[in-house]
Amino acid sequence: METRGMRKKTTLGRGLFGWVVSTALAMAMVFVWGLLFGSAEAATEPGFTGWFIHNMAPIMFGSLIIVLLMGYPAAFSLAANGLIFGFIGMELGLFTPNFFNALPNRSYGGVMTNEVLLAVPFFTFMGMILERSGMAEDLLDTLGQVFGSVRGGLAYAVIFVGALLAATTGVVAASVISMGLISLPIMLRYGYDRRVASGVIAASGTLAQIIPPSLVLIVMADQLGRSVGDMYAGAFLPAMCLVGFYTLFIFFVSMFRPAMLPGLPPEAIGFREPDGGRGLRSLGILYALAAAVGWMATSGRGLSIADHVILGLLAAMVFASVVALANWLLEKATGKRFLSAIAQRVTFVMAPPLFLIFLVLGTIFLGVATPTEGGAMGAMGALLLAGLKRLADRNPRRLNYEIVRQALYSTAKLSAFVMFILIGARVFSLTFYGVNGHHWVEELLTSVPGGVVGFLIVVNLMIFFLAFFLDYFELAFIIVPLLVPAANALGIDLIWLGVILSVNMQTSFLHPPFGFALFFLRSVAPKKEYTDRVTGKRMAPVTTPQILWGAAPYVLIQLVMVAIICIFPGLVMHYKSGQTQLDEAAMQQQLDNLAPSMDFEMPGLDFGTPNLD
């Protein structure tokens, strides 16, 4: 029988074997690269030791990538590579014996005291509470009724609910699992093609990666050394464009392949008026007036696009909520109402998530709160909304001890996952920067033909192919910091680069073999033939190839969105519109005018270059 000690030795042996194999492969690749592309400098180095020292940075990077592709955990692969190559560097005389004394300060100062990363557990907890409180179910049920009679109506509802959940939860798993459990059985029940249904649910769930308050954008801003608020504002328009492209794709499919996206039958439509009508005219009038109120409340105030949209939504939703509340009170008092049932229902269901969006994003965009403070308010707001929902529905399943316990457990697990990867990345980067790896990457990327265009093409291709095997946290912690020096040397705005990479990394959720959204959907989609609980019909299962083929068009849409952001940087650069711009020419003129008044000498003081010898 295998003992625990034997298992530990086996695991350690596999780890050492993987590192040796990966290092050998990386060295072979670097050697072949030098032969093919003329590494003349390396060829003049004396012996193998000199060659190894000269090429330690690419060998270290290649070894890490190969270890990760072999399936070893990212956090431990990063730390192990950093430590092993660090000790090798000390043996070769590259580093002093106390080289690793900087590790505690780097790990503690860069991870444990990082207030930006404190937003990650807050937003995760907020998403878990909302997902378990039934908000997604209410949104999908209500919007499904609004769009139900239209071809592809349920798919439109999934996209809009996915966008709303993304703007309130920021967690891909919560969005995909919620919509998979609620919408997929309904879509299959009424004849939706399994590829279309699977694809739209998986893709809409991944909107949580690019729509603020995305966890990926928080990590991206931290790794790029930029403001999370600027990253949120820059990602706002591309995220809305992506939602629009998803909607257009469903529209075209419904036009050319209508059998794949049928409308709901009349008997499945609820919220009927006494005269048999659906009350959609009342809904349209209410929201047209609300949109007008939102526009008038924000126009002419010099706001940025993101601020304009968020504040406009708040004003519109407050107006619609007041009207719907007045309608409800009038009906309770007199039995009469001036709004249709569907208009009142949509307003009451949409108001809580939109209020939470303003509580989080509005306070961040307006500069009232930092992302960490916004996340804390969002977590508290989610608890309050879930508690109010429990009281209103008199349903203890909306919020109870078990829901809070599960949310805290999931939050702690994800936060620990992020923390350990970041600590491993700190260990790796200490050694990698010690061998001037950042200069190697900078020279490699800045020497790409085509300047900025060539840099963007190479980087996006690299991120896209690495995303087949690495998730977005690993890409953000390993690859993104290495791109910053080259991007700065080429004069690329880091917020723009961060949004491009975030949209690109979004594909990692949708393509095999490690697309997490596909795994999440696979876990809740029917694997065997089953009996539908409403119609009583026997239903075929959803196969894995159907899920994969359903997600493929959305991967292409995301790549098209990457190209659009590269071609039209104004989609992101509008984040600067609300910032105070400094006139460099005027500042230089003021300094020139000030210089004569500071032209004096002090005896005995020499401000020349100090002698460091």
Secondary structure as UniProt FT lines:
FT   HELIX           4..37
FT   HELIX           40..43
FT   HELIX           47..54
FT   HELIX           56..69
FT   TURN            70..71
FT   HELIX           74..91
FT   TURN            92..93
FT   TURN            97..98
FT   HELIX           99..102
FT   HELIX           103..107
FT   HELIX           108..112
FT   TURN            115..118
FT   HELIX           119..132
FT   TURN            133..134
FT   HELIX           135..147
FT   TURN            148..149
FT   TURN            151..152
FT   HELIX           153..168
FT   HELIX           172..189
FT   TURN            190..191
FT   HELIX           194..205
FT   HELIX           206..209
FT   HELIX           215..224
FT   HELIX           228..256
FT   HELIX           258..260
FT   HELIX           266..268
FT   TURN            274..275
FT   HELIX           280..298
FT   TURN            299..300
FT   HELIX           305..334
FT   HELIX           341..357
FT   HELIX           358..362
FT   HELIX           363..365
FT   TURN            366..367
FT   HELIX           371..393
FT   HELIX           396..398
FT   HELIX           401..434
FT   TURN            435..436
FT   HELIX           437..446
FT   TURN            449..450
FT   HELIX           451..466
FT   TURN            467..469
FT   HELIX           472..478
FT   HELIX           480..489
FT   TURN            490..491
FT   HELIX           494..506
FT   HELIX           507..509
FT   HELIX           516..524
FT   STRAND          530..531
FT   TURN            533..535
FT   STRAND          538..539
FT   HELIX           544..567
FT   HELIX           570..573
FT   HELIX           574..578
FT   HELIX           584..594
FT   HELIX           596..598
FT   TURN            603..604
//
